[in-house]
Amino acid sequence: MNLLGNCMSGLDFKKITGAILIAALAVMVIGIIGDMLVVPKKHKAATMTFAAKAPAAPTAVEQAVPVATRLAAADSGAGKKIAAKCKSCHDLSATKKVQIGPPLWDIVQAGKGSVGGFKYSSAMSGMGGKWSYEDLDAFLASPKSFLKGTKMTFAGIKDARDRANLIAYLRSLSAAPKPLP
């Protein structure tokens, strides 16, 4: 038997190769003609408008405003929303339950490290004094910078207005809120 008889002849191979090349050429030509017939439109960038403008980040001047001035304009309702972060570690109710952190009810003008039943860091226990508005502001800005060795792992609240709002809310957590400075 002839080996060429069982295999594809050279002529059949050339016919198949030619058919593949013609099909590829036809697809390419159809693509070029299609691009000429259908011209895509350039779209303008989408724009969005909002009814309310988001508050701008506080400037360095606003950050340097004394806490007493910021508290005069503070919103305790906004502070209540910020206090949601505190609830994961602190009890904000009058029951004063000790959790991961000490309870924050009546914290303004309370003694530092004075809640019974909570094991404070030695740094906080040895600090002494009362939680003034200025101390609360500095502590909430950066607990670790205010008190080296504190057990509080919270990074702090950088926005001065947010701190004032939170302090105003903490002030309201009392049967007899302390006077503003």
N, C-alpha and C positions, 0 to 999 in steps of 0.2 A: 504494500500500500504506500502510496505517495504521501510524505509528510505534509506537503503543501496542500494536498486535497483536504486534509482534516483541519488545517489552520486557515485563518482568514487570509485571503489573497491580498496582495499589496494594493490592488485596485479597490477592494472593499474598505481597507483602512483609510485610503485617501478620500473616499466618499464620506465616511463618518466624520473625519477631521474637517473636511470642507463644510459639512452641514452644521457642525458646532460653531465654526468661525462665522458662517453666514447668520446663524441665530444670534450670536453675541453682537455682531455688527448691526443687526436689525433692532435689537433692544437698545443699543447705544443711540442709534438714529432716532428712534421713537422718543427716547428721553430728551434729546436735544430739541426736537420739534415740540414736545410737550412743554418744555421750559420757555420756548418762544411764544407759544399760544397763551400760556397762563403766567402772567406777570404778578408775583406776590406784591401786595401793598405793604408799605412800611407803616407800622403802627406807632402812634405817639405813646410816650410813656404814660402809664396810668397815674393819675393824681388823686389824692384823697384829701378831703377837708374835714376837719373836726369842729364841732360847735364850740367846745370848751378847750381852751389852751391849757396844756399841762403846766404846772408850776415849774419855774426855772430852778435849777440847783442853786443853793445859797452861795453867795459870793464870800470871799475871805472877810469882807467887812461885816457881812451878816453873821458869820461864824464868830467874830470877835465881840459882838454885842453882849453885854453882861446878861446873865441868866435872869436877873430881876426884870430887865426890860423885855426880854423874850417871854417871860411868864405873864406879863401884863397883857400880851396879845395871844397867849396860848389858847388852844382849843382842846379841852379835856376829852371831847368826843373823838377827835382824831387820835388823842393819846390812848384811848381805850382800844382802838384798833391796833396800835403799835404794841400795846400790852399783851396782845395775843401771843407774842413771842415769849413773854415772861411766864405764861401759864404752864408751859411744858415743865418748868422746874420750880415755880413758886405758887403758893396759894395766895390769891388776891382777896379772899373773903374774910369776913370778921371772925370766922372759926379759927383762923391762924394755924392751920395744919402745917406741920413741918413736912416738906417733901424733899426733893433733891437739894433744893435751896431753902432758905428761911422764908416764912410768910412775909408778904409786903404790906399787909394791912397796917395803917397808921405808921408807915415808915418815915415820913417827913418829921424831922426833929427827934426821932427815936435814937437811942444809943446805938452806936456802931458795934456790931457783934454782940447784941444784948438779948436776942430771942432765946429763951430757955428751950432745951431739947434739941437744938441744932448744934452740930460740932463744926465750929468755924475754923478756918485756917489760923495758924498762930499769928500770921500777919494781921488778920482782921481782929482777932481777939485782943491783940496788943495795941491796936490803933487808938482806941478811946475816943471820946468826943461824941457829938451827935451828928446825924445826917442833915446837914444844912442844904439849902437849895444849890449852893455852889458846889458842895462836895458831891451831891447826887448827880449834878450835871457833868462834873469831871469823871466820876466813876462810870456813868453810862456812856460817856464818849469812848473810854478805853479802860475797862476794869484792870487789866494787867499793867497799864502805864500808871494808873492812879495808885495802885496798891500792889507792889511787887510781892509775889507769894500768895496771891488770892487763889482760892479754889475755883472761882467762877471762870468758866471756859468761854463765856459769851464774848464775841469779838468787839462789841460796842456799837453805838449808833453815831455815825459820823455827822449826820445832818443836825445842826443846832436847833432848827425849828421842831424837828421830830422829838428831840430830847426835851425841849420845853413843853411840848404837848404831852409827852409821857409823864413828866414830873407833875404837870397840872392834874393829870388823871390820878397819879399816885397820891397827890395831896387830897383828892376827893375821897380816897379810900380811908375814911376816918369818921367816927361819930362826931368829932369836933375838928374839922380841918384847920390846920395851922394858918395864920395870916401870911399873906404874900410879903415878900421882902420889900 
